[in-house]
Every structure is written in structure tokens, then in C-alpha cells.
Amino acid sequence: MKFSIIQMDIVPGDPEANRIKVKELIQKEVEENNPDTIILPEMWTTAYTLPELDEYADVDGEPTIPFIKWLARQHQVNIVAGSIANKKEGGIYNSAYVIDRNGEEVYNYDKVHLVPMLKEEKFLAGGQKPAEVFELDGLKMGLIICYDLRFPELIRSLALEGAQVLIIVAEWPLARRDHWRTLQMARAIENQMYICSSNRIGSYDDVDFAGTSMIINPWGEVLAEGSVEKEESLSLELDLERVKSVRKEVPIFTSRVPHLYKKEK
Ligand SMILES: O=C(O)CCC(=O)C(=O)O
């Protein structure tokens, strides 16, 4: 499967401008690289305009998700639609959607870990259902949002359910870029899976973002890496045999002794 990661800047609080931008970026990506799957970053319709999200958020995925479904059908491409601020029962969620090339919704996930450093709990509701593995073109994948990367147990559960690729959508700040790179490499090595991440560039509200979107193989090698400051795409065909060969060479999944791991209460 060929993945294209879109690394972009976001116009704060202007969902329509961002949808127009994404339409152009997707069209360009399809023309230039003809990927099977395109990945967008976190909260790409609004940016982190937390106090104003009530005004800017989608309502139950509308109008952004029907628009993404139309784009997916139009270009016959799977779209991991990053995440969007999404008003639903219980509050505003940070919701990720996966749409296949027929324009069907394959999966959605509300970010479960709220970020204390951003006081997210004042503005957002945390997802209440666990992250699940989903399939695109028969390939099993997991999807997490930004801060979720710091919770290895979440990603391990996706690997144990058969995910061969982990997708990360993010607005990760430049100040912690080392954590972003190192944690992704660690998650790829410890779970022997590919990682494809899309992070925004630019600045908002005195925060500079790290860019540095990545494609990492199951051995932990960085196959492609975005810059800190440029809008660009990373496009690569993943060799899924590598998942099998790495898992055979260092067979951690058969060495595990889960009955000796303490269960959390
Ligand atoms: O964990 C971090 O350092 C950044 C998290 C974050 O900015 C987010 O989840 O949006």
C-alpha cells in the first residue's frame, strides 16, 4: 500500500479555508504520487482554537466528513481524515475518521487522552470507547491522536489485535520534538510495526509546531521525514513483508508472558 502523508499549516478558526486547502492538497497528491491512502493531521479544520471551538466545531462530523467522503470517491483514494473538533452528545470531541476510496466510513475514534498541558479538559470531552484495529484494502491498522503516543499500552493493544501499521495524526509542538521522534521510533521497534505520522507545521497562540511527519519501518528505521517548517508530503509504498521478517527475527510476540504482567485496576 502506498501512503501519502500531508504535512500542512492550518488557518486558525477557518474550517472552510482549511477544507479548500485540503481539497487542493489532495488533488495535487493524487496527481503527483497516486497513493492508496492519504493522511491528514490533527484538528486540521480549526487548529487548537480551544476557547472558540463551540463556534467552529463540526456537528456529528458535518460538514467536513461528507466533504471528505466526496473527495475520496472523486479521487478513488482512502483518506485518513486526520481529526476534527466535533460536537456530539457529551461535548466537543477530537474525532478522527477513516474513509475508504468508495466514500464509506470505515472507522472513527475520539481521542481518549486529554492533554493537561493544554488544559484540554476545560474545552474537550475525552473519548469513551477504546481504539480498535480497522482495515483499508485488507491491511490492518491502528490510529491514534498526538498525546496518545505517550501511552504505550494503547499502542500495544492495537499491535496485539493485528495492526501492522500505526497512523498518528498530530499537532505536536516544536518544544518537544525530540519526544515526538524518539517515542515514534520506540513504538515502531517495540511493536514491530510501521508508523506513518502527519504533524502540522506553523504556529498558533505562541506555540510553534514541529512538522517532522514520519514514516518508520518495523525495525525502527526512519524511511521518510518531513522538515520542521515546510508544507510538503511524504509518499512511500510500504513493504509489508518487513513486518513478518522483523517479527520472525526478534519474536517478541511469542516471548511475551502476559500472565506475569500486573493488571491495572
Ligand atoms: O504530548 C505532547 O507533548 C503533545 C501533545 C499534544 O500537543 C496534543 O495531543 O495535541
PDBQT file of the ligand as one rigid body, heavy atoms in Angstrom, charges set to zero:
ROOT
HETATM    1  O1  LIG A 301       2.391  15.128  24.311  1.00  0.00    +0.000 OA
HETATM    2  C1  LIG A 301       2.809  16.181  23.836  1.00  0.00    +0.000 C 
HETATM    3  O2  LIG A 301       3.908  16.643  24.121  1.00  0.00    +0.000 OA
HETATM    4  C2  LIG A 301       1.971  16.973  22.858  1.00  0.00    +0.000 C 
HETATM    5  C3  LIG A 301       0.536  16.575  22.863  1.00  0.00    +0.000 C 
HETATM    6  C4  LIG A 301      -0.323  17.488  22.087  1.00  0.00    +0.000 C 
HETATM    7  O3  LIG A 301       0.046  18.596  21.797  1.00  0.00    +0.000 OA
HETATM    8  C5  LIG A 301      -1.651  17.037  21.630  1.00  0.00    +0.000 C 
HETATM    9  O4  LIG A 301      -2.066  15.905  21.945  1.00  0.00    +0.000 OA
HETATM   10  O5  LIG A 301      -2.315  17.790  20.918  1.00  0.00    +0.000 OA
ENDROOT
TORSDOF 0
